[in-house]
Amino acid sequence: MSLRVLVVDDEAPARLRLRELLGEIDGAECIGEAGGGDAALDLARRLHPDVVLLDIRMPGPDGLETARRLAMLPTPPKVVFTTAFEQHALAAFDADAAGYLLKPVRRERLAALLQRLAPTSPGTPDSRRVHVTARLREQLRLIPIAEVYCFQAEQKYTVVRHRGGEDLIEDSLRSLEEEFGHLFVRVHRKALVAIDKVESLDKDDTGQLFLTLRGNSGRLPVSRRLAAEVQRRLR
């Protein structure tokens, strides 16, 4: 892992803690720090960081506005929001953040997040998300991919069934399959299933295959056209 990180927070102790944590993580380098959004944008233009650790509540341009401006740079960095308030972290994903960390930031969580953001090969960043987002009134709910049982197409939305229940998201099944195909298998044209959540694969008297998901009631039919691929992926 090799990441150049810019730290942005209006509180000096918070910046110091992040610098110290970055110094303990192999491959992470703090290349600068800023106390506000305008200074962060200036440094980002000059230093070209890979990642910006960005506080949300700041005077002047707040973290959300700063993130939107960073996204307009010729080579935009990945933005990770840091905040003491979880509701702000949820709303922050409307600005296409690569992740968020709740304060006080823990070294283990910061290291794991940076590891996910590190390039998988020279010049090729790993852009896969670790959450999908569901809009709830004026906020967004973060749904960890690790907790998703399946995605099902329903009219113009996609239903995500997860450990906490069900939500609607705007991602299409096709885009979800392209991004998370290493973790999910398409069982018919309207459903993707998490491979590690499959409890059993059974046939009824007609030969129709059904999947049963762990910790989730009900079964999902498997398309006859996709049956061989589903069985191969589940071996």
C-alpha positions as CSV (number, residue, x, y, z in Angstrom):
1,M,0.0,0.0,0.0
2,S,1.2,3.5,-0.9
3,L,-1.1,6.4,-0.2
4,R,-0.5,10.2,0.0
5,V,-2.9,11.6,2.5
6,L,-4.1,15.1,3.2
7,V,-5.6,15.8,6.7
8,V,-8.3,18.5,7.0
9,D,-9.9,19.5,10.3
10,D,-10.5,22.9,12.0
11,E,-9.3,21.5,15.3
12,A,-5.5,21.1,15.8
13,P,-5.7,18.2,18.2
14,A,-7.8,16.2,15.7
15,R,-5.2,16.9,13.0
16,L,-2.4,15.8,15.3
17,R,-4.1,12.6,16.1
18,L,-4.7,11.7,12.5
19,R,-1.0,12.6,11.6
20,E,0.1,10.3,14.5
21,L,-2.1,7.4,13.3
22,L,-1.0,7.8,9.7
23,G,2.6,7.6,11.0
24,E,1.8,4.2,12.4
25,I,0.4,2.7,9.2
26,D,2.8,1.2,6.7
27,G,2.4,2.8,3.3
28,A,0.4,5.8,4.4
29,E,2.1,9.2,4.2
30,C,0.6,12.5,5.6
31,I,1.7,15.0,3.0
32,G,0.0,18.0,4.5
33,E,-2.8,19.4,6.7
34,A,-5.3,22.2,6.5
35,G,-7.7,23.8,9.0
36,G,-10.4,24.7,6.6
37,G,-12.0,24.0,3.2
38,D,-10.3,26.8,1.2
39,A,-6.8,25.8,2.4
40,A,-7.6,22.1,1.7
41,L,-8.5,22.9,-1.9
42,D,-5.3,24.9,-2.4
43,L,-3.2,22.1,-1.0
44,A,-5.0,19.5,-3.0
45,R,-4.3,21.4,-6.2
46,R,-0.6,21.6,-5.4
47,L,0.1,18.3,-3.7
48,H,-2.2,15.9,-5.5
49,P,-3.1,13.7,-2.6
50,D,-4.6,10.2,-3.1
51,V,-6.9,10.5,-0.1
52,V,-8.3,13.5,1.9
53,L,-9.3,12.8,5.5
54,L,-12.0,15.5,5.8
55,D,-13.9,16.8,8.8
56,I,-17.5,17.6,8.1
57,R,-18.3,20.4,10.6
58,M,-15.9,23.3,9.8
59,P,-16.3,27.1,9.5
60,G,-16.4,28.5,6.0
61,P,-16.9,25.8,3.4
62,D,-17.9,22.8,5.4
63,G,-16.7,19.2,4.6
64,L,-19.6,18.5,2.2
65,E,-19.0,21.6,0.1
66,T,-15.3,21.0,0.2
67,A,-15.8,17.4,-1.0
68,R,-17.9,18.6,-3.9
69,R,-15.2,21.1,-4.9
70,L,-12.5,18.4,-4.6
71,A,-14.5,16.2,-7.0
72,M,-14.2,18.9,-9.7
73,L,-10.4,18.8,-9.7
74,P,-8.7,17.3,-12.8
75,T,-7.4,14.4,-10.6
76,P,-9.8,14.3,-7.7
77,P,-8.7,12.5,-4.5
78,K,-10.8,10.0,-2.7
79,V,-12.5,11.6,0.3
80,V,-13.0,10.0,3.7
81,F,-15.2,12.0,6.0
82,T,-14.3,12.1,9.7
83,T,-17.0,13.2,12.2
84,A,-18.2,12.8,15.7
85,F,-21.8,12.6,14.6
86,E,-23.0,9.5,12.8
87,Q,-26.0,11.3,11.2
88,H,-23.6,13.6,9.5
89,A,-21.6,10.6,8.2
90,L,-24.7,9.2,6.6
91,A,-25.6,12.4,4.8
92,A,-22.0,12.7,3.7
93,F,-22.3,9.9,1.3
94,D,-24.5,12.1,-0.9
95,A,-21.1,13.7,-1.8
96,D,-19.8,10.4,-3.1
97,A,-17.4,9.8,-0.2
98,A,-15.1,6.8,-0.4
99,G,-15.7,6.1,3.3
100,Y,-16.3,7.7,6.7
101,L,-14.7,7.3,10.2
102,L,-16.3,8.2,13.5
103,K,-14.3,10.2,16.0
104,P,-12.3,9.3,18.0
105,V,-10.7,7.6,15.0
106,R,-9.3,4.2,15.7
107,R,-6.0,3.1,14.1
108,E,-7.5,-0.3,13.1
109,R,-10.4,1.2,11.2
110,L,-8.3,3.9,9.5
111,A,-5.7,1.2,8.4
112,A,-8.5,-1.1,7.1
113,L,-10.1,1.7,5.2
114,L,-6.9,2.9,3.6
115,Q,-6.0,-0.6,2.6
116,R,-9.3,-0.8,0.7
117,L,-8.5,2.5,-1.0
118,A,-5.0,1.6,-2.0
119,P,-4.3,0.8,-5.7
120,T,-4.5,-2.9,-6.5
121,S,-1.9,-2.4,-9.2
122,P,0.1,0.5,-10.4
123,G,-2.2,3.3,-11.5
124,T,-5.3,1.2,-10.9
125,P,-7.4,2.2,-7.9
126,D,-9.8,-0.2,-6.3
127,S,-13.1,1.7,-6.7
128,R,-15.4,-0.9,-5.2
129,R,-17.6,0.4,-2.4
130,V,-18.0,-1.2,1.0
131,H,-21.5,0.2,1.4
132,V,-24.6,0.9,-0.7
133,T,-26.8,3.8,0.2
134,A,-30.6,4.1,0.6
135,R,-32.2,7.5,0.7
136,L,-34.5,8.0,3.7
137,R,-36.2,11.4,3.5
138,E,-33.4,13.9,3.8
139,Q,-30.7,11.4,4.9
140,L,-29.0,8.4,3.5
141,R,-28.7,5.0,5.2
142,L,-25.4,3.2,4.8
143,I,-25.8,-0.6,4.2
144,P,-22.6,-2.6,4.5
145,I,-22.1,-4.9,1.5
146,A,-21.1,-7.6,4.1
147,E,-24.6,-7.5,5.5
148,V,-26.5,-7.8,2.2
149,Y,-28.4,-11.0,1.5
150,C,-29.6,-10.1,-2.0
151,F,-30.5,-7.4,-4.5
152,Q,-33.9,-7.7,-6.3
153,A,-35.1,-5.5,-9.1
154,E,-38.5,-3.9,-8.6
155,Q,-39.9,-1.5,-11.1
156,K,-37.4,1.5,-11.3
157,Y,-35.7,0.7,-8.0
158,T,-33.7,-2.2,-6.5
159,V,-34.7,-3.7,-3.2
160,V,-31.7,-4.6,-1.0
161,R,-32.5,-7.3,1.6
162,H,-29.9,-7.1,4.4
163,R,-29.4,-7.9,8.1
164,G,-31.3,-4.9,9.2
165,G,-34.3,-5.3,6.9
166,E,-35.1,-4.1,3.5
167,D,-34.5,-0.8,1.7
168,L,-34.8,0.7,-1.8
169,I,-31.7,1.9,-3.6
170,E,-31.3,3.5,-7.0
171,D,-28.4,1.3,-8.3
172,S,-29.3,-1.0,-11.2
173,L,-28.8,-4.8,-10.9
174,R,-26.4,-4.5,-13.9
175,S,-24.2,-1.9,-12.2
176,L,-24.3,-3.8,-8.9
177,E,-23.2,-7.0,-10.7
178,E,-20.4,-5.3,-12.4
179,E,-19.1,-3.8,-9.1
180,F,-19.8,-6.8,-6.8
181,G,-19.8,-9.8,-9.1
182,H,-16.9,-11.3,-7.1
183,L,-19.2,-11.5,-4.1
184,F,-22.7,-12.0,-5.7
185,V,-24.2,-14.4,-8.2
186,R,-27.1,-13.6,-10.5
187,V,-29.8,-16.3,-9.9
188,H,-32.3,-14.9,-12.4
189,R,-32.8,-11.7,-14.3
190,K,-34.2,-9.8,-11.3
191,A,-32.0,-11.0,-8.5
192,L,-28.4,-11.1,-7.3
193,V,-27.5,-13.2,-4.2
194,A,-24.6,-13.0,-1.8
195,I,-22.6,-16.2,-2.2
196,D,-21.6,-16.3,1.4
197,K,-25.2,-16.0,2.6
198,V,-26.5,-19.1,0.8
199,E,-27.5,-21.8,3.2
200,S,-28.7,-24.4,0.7
201,L,-29.6,-25.1,-2.9
202,D,-32.5,-27.5,-3.4
203,K,-34.8,-28.8,-6.2
204,D,-38.6,-29.2,-6.0
205,D,-40.5,-32.1,-7.6
206,T,-40.5,-30.3,-11.0
207,G,-36.7,-29.9,-11.0
208,Q,-36.8,-26.2,-10.2
209,L,-33.8,-25.0,-8.2
210,F,-34.3,-22.7,-5.2
211,L,-31.8,-20.9,-2.9
212,T,-32.3,-20.6,0.8
213,L,-30.4,-17.7,2.5
214,R,-28.9,-17.9,5.9
215,G,-30.8,-15.9,8.6
216,N,-33.4,-14.8,6.0
217,S,-36.8,-16.4,5.6
218,G,-38.1,-17.5,2.2
219,R,-36.5,-18.9,-0.9
220,L,-35.4,-17.5,-4.3
221,P,-36.0,-19.4,-7.5
222,V,-33.0,-20.0,-9.8
223,S,-33.4,-19.5,-13.5
224,R,-32.9,-22.7,-15.5
225,R,-30.7,-20.7,-17.9
226,L,-28.4,-19.7,-15.0
227,A,-28.6,-22.9,-13.0
228,A,-25.2,-24.3,-14.1
229,E,-23.4,-21.1,-13.4
230,V,-25.0,-20.7,-10.0
231,Q,-24.0,-24.3,-9.0
232,R,-20.5,-23.7,-10.2
233,R,-20.1,-20.5,-8.1
234,L,-21.5,-22.2,-5.0
235,R,-19.1,-25.2,-5.1
